[in-house]
Amino acid sequence: MNTVTKRYLREFGLSMTLYVIVILGSTALLDRMDELAWRIPIALAPVLPIVLMLGAFLRYLNGIDELQQRIQLMAIAFAAGSVGLLTFSYGFLENIGFPHLPLVWIFPAIIFFWGLGTAFFSRKYQ
């Protein structure tokens, strides 16, 4: 494992640990708070570790070689296109009575399809 990947995994792990701590803490606090002015920043607090994860990924992407960058580009394009198509299609199904899809599920869907794309395009270039 090269130094770029090691740094990314370290930064990602730290960010993910922080995310788990913040989401557990914010959820516990939200159950006890009634004042909207405090509920908004507490509800948004888990976004901060995600910003750290994004920074870690961008540093990783900048440090990998051109082939790996191409694989990631193709995987991200696949994820964006797939999730865009699925959510667009599901929006039409909501018009005929399907249950509403909460927006909170879109980001995990992008991550899922990005993982599938990364596996597919990595295999393609082997």
N, C-alpha and C positions, 0 to 999 in steps of 0.2 A: 504494500500500500504506500503510495507516494505522500509527500508532505502536504500537498494541497488537499488530498482526500482526508488525511488525518486531521488537519486543521478544521475542515468542514465538519467532520463527524464530531469533533470536540465542541465546536461552536453550536452545532445543531442540537447535540445532547444537552448542553447547558441551557439553550433556549427552550427546549422541550420540557426540561425539568422545571424551569421557571414558569412555563405555561401551565403545567399541572398544578403547581403551587398557587399561582394567581387565580386560576379558574376555580379551584376548590375554595380559596379564600373569598373570592368575589361572590360565589354562589351562596356561601354561608352568610356573608354580610347582607346580601340582597334580601334574604329571607327575614332579616331583622330590621330593615330600614323602610321607612314610609315616605321620607322626604325625597321628592323627585330630583331636586338639585344634586343630591349626593348619589342617587341611584344611577344617574346617567354615567358619570365617570367610573363608578364601580362596575357597571355593566360592560363598559368599554375597556376596562383594564386588561383583560386577556388578549387584546389586540397588540399590546406593546411587545410581548415576547414573540408574537408572530412577525412583527416588524424586524426583530433581531434575527429570526430565522430567514427572512427574505434577504437581509444583508449578508448573512452567512452564505446563502445560496448564490447570490450575485458575485461574491468574492470567489467562491468555488468555480463558478462558470467562467470567470475571467482568468482563472489560473490553469484550467485544463487545456489540453491540446485541441487542435482544430477538428479532428474527427469526433472527439467527445462533445465538443460544442455543437457540431452538426447533429449528432444523435439527440442531444438535449433540445435543440431547436425543433427537430422533427417531432419529438415526443410532446413538447409543449404545444406545437401547432395541432397535433392530433388531439390532444386533450381539449384545447380551446374549441376546435371545430366539433368534436363529438359532444361535449357538454352544451355548446351553443345549439347544436341541432336537436339534442334531446330536450333541452328546456324550451326551445322554440316550439317544438312539436307538442310537448306536454301543455304548454300554454293554450293551444287550440283545444286540447282535451278538457282543460279546466272550463272552457266555454260551454261544454256540453254536460257539465256536472261532476267531472272528476274532482277529487279533493285538492285543495290548495297545497302547493309544494312550498314549504318554508325556504326562504333564501339561504338560511344557515347551512343547507345541504349542498349548495352549489360548489363551494370551495373544496369540501372533501371529495366531491365527484371529480373535480378537476385534478386533484392529487391522485385519485385512483386511476383515471384515464392516462395521466402523465406517467404513472408507474407502468401501466400496460404498454404505452408507447415506447418507453425507455427499454423495456424488455424486448419488444419486437424489433426496434431499430438497432439495438445492440447486437442482437442475433443476426440481423441482416448484414451487418458490417464485419462479422467474424470470418 
